[in-house]
Amino acid sequence: MSALYLDNRLVHYEVFGRGQPVIFLHSWVGSWRYWVSTMDQVSVRYRTYALDFWGFGESERNYQDLGITTFVQMLHGFMDDMGIRKANLVGHGLGGMVAVRAAQTSPERFTRLLLVATPLEGAILGGLTRRGTFSRLLGSSNPSTTWTKLIRQIPVDDSEVQQELYEDTDSLSEQVISSVQKSIMETDLRSSLRELDESIPVLAVYGEKDSIIPPDHAQTYPFLRDDRPYEEGHPPHQLVLFPGANHFPFLEDSTAFSRMVLDFMMSKKEDLPIAIKEHWRRRVSQHEYL
């Protein structure tokens, strides 16, 4: 276990490989551990990091003032402490929201963003905010709830990681869930994406059958559409759908997901958007540019 202290609070993290840094950010459930398979595969060319946000996993469980702003500050502090001047970000759900806000506020520190099942507008989760419903969805000790049922329906190749994911989900506190819920619901990334530095390409990935963040959510924002070539100063932001995948495409087909990450990270900016390669074409389809 690797750890450091920021603001006198423990931050747990893990790191694999060598090369340019790629930081993986988990969502509103689970921990760094669901990135293990992807990190392992991407680390053949990159130095991969994953950390537990405060309130999650093995990091400090103090639940006061937890939300997107706090996690953005946490990310910057982590990079400072680790001596990371510039990094690529891969964020899932909440982690994707943190990635966008971090890149908006400090664009000089980030090269590319890969967003997975990320709500561009927190209000999309409004239907889940009825009393108790959102809490049950985001994790509860009761294995019969909606979220734990969904987690247990997702195939995970590594049985150890699978069991750890179950444990992380079941151990989330009601206080953490409530604080994170409030932050998500108050966040709208539309203006952040408008203001995002045009030199930072964005790849948005959604599961075709995501029951939490539907893939057509991203398509409702036409200002993200941009099919002009990069050399004009407008990088193509791209949307990729995983056929048949739910909310965790990186767990449902970690090999295809990891190859897509590598293709995106390794491509030259003038070659963006990435072309769908034959070695992962069967599982992934290029839907359209955002």
For each residue, the residues with C-beta under 8 A, 3 or more apart:
1: 12 14 58
2: 12 13 14 15
3: 10 11 12 13 58
4: 10 11 13 78 81 82
5: 8 9 10 11
6: 9 11 74 77 78 81
7: 77
8: 5
9: 5 6 54 59 60 62
10: 3 4 5 58 59 60
11: 3 4 5 6 51 52 54 59 60 74 78
12: 1 2 3 32 51 52 57 58 59
13: 2 3 4 32 49 50 51 52 78
14: 1 2 32 39 49 50 51
15: 2 47 48 49 50
16: 39 40 43 47 48
17: 39 42 43 44 45 46 47 48
18: 43 47
19: 45 46 47
20: 46 47 87 88 111 265
21: 46 47 48 49 84 86 87 88
22: 42 46 47 48 49 87 88 89 90 261 265
23: 48 49 50 51 75 78 79 84 87 88 89 90
24: 32 35 38 39 48 49 50 90 91 95
25: 50 51 53 71 75 89 90 91 92 94 95 96 98 99
26: 30 31 32 34 35 50 52 53 56 57 92 94 95
27: 30 91 92 93 94 95 96 117
28: 93 94 138 177 180 181 184
29: 138 139 147 151 168 169 172
30: 26 27 33 34 56 57 165 168 169
31: 26 34 52 56 57 58 164 165 168
32: 12 13 14 24 26 35 36 50 51 52 57
33: 30 36 57 161 164 165 168
34: 26 30 31 161 165 248 250 251
35: 24 26 32 38 39 48 50 90 250
36: 32 33 39 40 158 161
37: 40 41 157 158 161 250 251 254 258
38: 24 35 41 42 48 90 250 254 257 258 261
39: 14 16 17 24 35 36 42 43 48 50
40: 16 36 37 43
41: 37 38 44 254 255 258 259 262
42: 17 22 38 39 45 46 48 258 261 262 265
43: 16 17 18 39 40 46 47 48
44: 17 41
45: 17 19 42 262 265 266
46: 17 19 20 21 22 42 43 88 265
47: 15 16 17 18 19 20 21 22 43
48: 15 16 17 21 22 23 24 35 38 39 42 43
49: 13 14 15 21 22 23 24 82 84 87
50: 13 14 15 23 24 25 26 32 35 39
51: 11 12 13 14 23 25 32 59 74 75 78
52: 11 12 13 26 31 32 56 57 58 59
53: 25 26 56 57 59 66 71 74 94 95 98
54: 9 11 59 60 61 62 66 70 71 74
55: 59 60 61 62 63 66 172 173 176 179 180
56: 26 30 31 52 53 59 168 172 176
57: 12 26 30 31 32 33 52 53 168
58: 1 3 10 12 31 52
59: 9 10 11 12 51 52 53 54 55 56
60: 9 10 11 54 55
61: 54 55 173 176
62: 9 54 55
63: 55 66 173 175 176 179
64: 179
65: 70 179
66: 53 54 55 63 70 71 176 179 180 183
67: 70 71 179 180 182 183 184
68: 71 72 94 97 98 101 183 184 187
69: 72 73 101 183
70: 54 65 66 67 73 74
71: 25 53 54 66 67 68 74 75 94 98
72: 68 69 75 76 98 101 102 105
73: 69 70 76 77
74: 6 11 51 53 54 70 71 77 78
75: 23 25 51 71 72 78 79 98 102
76: 72 73 79 80 102 106 109
77: 6 7 73 74 80 81
78: 4 6 11 13 23 51 74 75 81 82 84
79: 23 75 76 82 84 85 87 109
80: 76 77 83 84
81: 4 6 77 78
82: 4 49 78 79
83: 80
84: 21 23 49 78 79 80 87
85: 79 109
86: 21 108 109 110 111
87: 20 21 22 23 49 79 84 109 110 111
88: 20 21 22 23 46 110 111 112 113 114 265
89: 22 23 25 99 102 103 110 112 113 114
90: 22 23 24 25 35 38 95 99 114 116 261
91: 24 25 27 94 95 96 97 98 99 100 113 114 115 116 118
92: 25 26 27 95 96 116 117 118 248 250
93: 27 28 96 97 116 117 118 119 212 213 247
94: 25 26 27 28 53 68 71 91 97 98 180 184
95: 24 25 26 27 53 90 91 92 98 99 116 118
96: 25 27 91 92 93 99 100 113 115 116 117 118
97: 68 91 93 94 100 101 118 119 122 184 187 189
98: 25 53 68 71 72 75 91 94 95 101 102
99: 25 89 90 91 95 96 102 103 110 113 115 118
100: 91 96 97 103 104 113 115 118 189 192 193 196
101: 68 69 72 97 98 104 105 187 189 192
102: 72 75 76 89 98 99 105 106 109 110
103: 89 99 100 106 107 109 110 113 196 197 200
104: 100 101 107 192 195 196
105: 72 101 102
106: 76 102 103 109 110
107: 103 104 110 196 197 199 200
108: 86
109: 76 79 85 86 87 102 103 106
110: 86 87 88 89 99 102 103 106 107 113 200
111: 20 86 87 88 200
112: 88 89 200 201 202 203 264 265
113: 88 89 91 96 99 100 103 110 200 201 202 203
114: 88 89 90 91 202 203 205 261 264 265
115: 91 96 99 100 118 202 203 204 205
116: 90 91 92 93 95 96 205 206 249 250
117: 27 92 93 96 205 206 207 210 212 213 247 248 249
118: 91 92 93 95 96 97 99 100 115 189 204 213
119: 93 97 122 124 125 184 189 213 217
120: 124 188 189 190 193 217 218 221
121: 124 187 188 189 190 217
122: 97 119 125 183 184 185 186 187 188
123: 126 185 188
124: 119 120 121 213 217
125: 119 122 128 129 134 184 185 212
126: 123 129 185
127: 130
128: 125 133 134 137
129: 125 126 133 134 181 185
130: 127 133 134
131:
132: 135 136
133: 128 129 130 136 137 146
134: 125 128 129 130 137 138 177 181
135: 132 138 139 140 174 177 178 181
136: 132 133 140 142 145 146 147
137: 128 133 134 145 146 147 212
138: 28 29 134 135 147 172 177 180 181
139: 29 135 147 148 169 170 171 172 177
140: 135 136 145 147 148 170 172
141: 170 171
142: 136 145 148
143: 148 149 152 170
144: 148 149
145: 136 137 140 142 148 149
146: 133 136 137 149 150
147: 29 136 137 138 139 140 150 151 169
148: 139 140 142 143 144 145 151 152 166 169 170
149: 143 144 145 146 152 153
150: 146 147 153 154 211 212 246 247
151: 29 147 148 154 165 166 169
152: 143 148 149 166
153: 149 150 246
154: 150 151 246 247 248 251 252
155: 251 252
156: 159 161 162 165 251
157: 37 254
158: 36 37 161 162
159: 156 162 163
160: 163 164
161: 33 34 36 37 156 158 164 165
162: 156 158 159 165 166
163: 159 160 166 167
164: 31 33 160 161 167 168
165: 30 31 33 34 151 156 161 162 168 169 251
166: 148 151 152 162 163 169 170
167: 163 164 170 171
168: 29 30 31 33 56 57 164 165 171 172
169: 29 30 139 147 148 151 165 166 172
170: 139 140 141 143 148 166 167
171: 139 141 167 168
172: 29 55 56 138 139 140 168 169 176 177
173: 55 61 63 176 177
174: 135 177 178
175: 63 178 179
176: 55 56 61 63 66 172 173 179 180
177: 28 134 135 138 139 172 173 174 180 181
178: 135 174 175 181 182
179: 55 63 64 65 66 67 175 176 182 183
180: 28 55 66 67 94 138 176 177 183 184
181: 28 129 134 135 138 177 178 184 185
182: 67 178 179 185 186
183: 66 67 68 69 122 179 180 186 187
184: 28 67 68 94 97 119 122 125 180 181 187
185: 122 123 125 126 129 181 182
186: 122 182 183
187: 68 97 101 121 122 183 184
188: 120 121 122 123 191 192
189: 97 100 101 118 119 120 121 192 193
190: 120 121 193 194 221 223
191: 188 194 195
192: 100 101 104 188 189 195 196
193: 100 120 189 190 196 202 221 223 224
194: 190 191 223
195: 104 191 192
196: 100 103 104 107 192 193 200 202
197: 103 107 200
198: 233 234 235
199: 107 235 269
200: 103 107 110 111 112 113 196 197 235
201: 112 113 230 235 236 237 238 264 269 272
202: 112 113 114 115 193 196 235 237 238 290
203: 112 113 114 115 237 238 240 264 273 274
204: 115 118 218 237 238 239 240 290
205: 114 115 116 117 239 240 241 242 249 257 260
206: 116 117 210 213 214 215 217 218 239 240 241 242 249
207: 117 210 215 241 242 244 245 246 247 248 249 252
208: 215 241 242 243 244 245
209: 244 245 246
210: 117 206 207 213 214 215 245 246 247
211: 150 246 247
212: 93 117 125 137 150 247
213: 93 117 118 119 124 206 210 217 247
214: 206 210 217
215: 206 207 208 210 218 219 239 241 287
216: 219 220
217: 119 120 121 124 206 213 214 220
218: 120 204 206 215 221 224 239 290
219: 215 216 239 288 290
220: 216 217
221: 120 190 193 218 224 290
222: 225
223: 190 193 194
224: 193 218 221 237 290
225: 222 237 289 290
226: 234 235 236 237 289 290
227: 236 289
228: 232 234 236
229: 232 234 236 270
230: 201 233 234 235 236 269 270 272
231: 270
232: 228 229
233: 198 230
234: 198 226 228 229 230
235: 198 199 200 201 202 226 230 269 272
236: 201 226 227 228 229 230 272 273 289
237: 201 202 203 204 224 225 226 289 290
238: 201 202 203 204 272 273 274 286 289 290
239: 204 205 206 215 218 219 287 288 289 290
240: 203 204 205 206 260 284 285 286 287
241: 205 206 207 208 215 284 285 287
242: 205 206 207 208 245 249 252 253 256 257 283 284
243: 208 283 284 285
244: 207 208 209 252
245: 207 208 209 210 242 248 249 252 253
246: 150 153 154 207 209 210 211 249 252
247: 93 117 150 154 207 210 211 212 213
248: 34 92 117 154 207 245 251 252
249: 116 117 205 206 207 242 245 246 252 253 256 257
250: 34 35 37 38 92 116 253 254 257 258
251: 34 37 154 155 156 165 248 254
252: 154 155 207 242 244 245 246 248 249
253: 242 245 249 250 256 257 283
254: 37 38 41 157 250 251 257 258
255: 41 258 259 280
256: 242 249 253 259 260 280 283 284
257: 38 205 242 249 250 253 254 260 261
258: 37 38 41 42 250 254 255 261 262
259: 41 255 256 262 263 277 279 280
260: 205 240 256 257 263 264 274 280 284
261: 22 38 42 90 114 257 258 264 265
262: 41 42 45 258 259 265 266
263: 259 260 266 267 274 277 280
264: 112 114 201 203 260 261 267 274
265: 20 22 42 45 46 88 112 114 261 262
266: 45 262 263
267: 263 264 271 272 274
268: 271 272
269: 199 201 230 235 272
270: 229 230 231
271: 267 268 274
272: 201 230 235 236 238 267 268 269
273: 203 236 238 286 289
274: 203 238 260 263 264 267 271
275: 286
276: 280 281 284 285 286
277: 259 263 280 281
278: 281
279: 259
280: 255 256 259 260 263 276 277 283 284
281: 276 277 278 284 285
282:
283: 242 243 253 256 280
284: 240 241 242 243 256 260 276 280 281
285: 240 241 243 276 281
286: 238 240 273 275 276
287: 215 239 240 241
288: 219 239
289: 225 226 227 236 237 238 239 273
290: 202 204 218 219 221 224 225 226 237 238 239
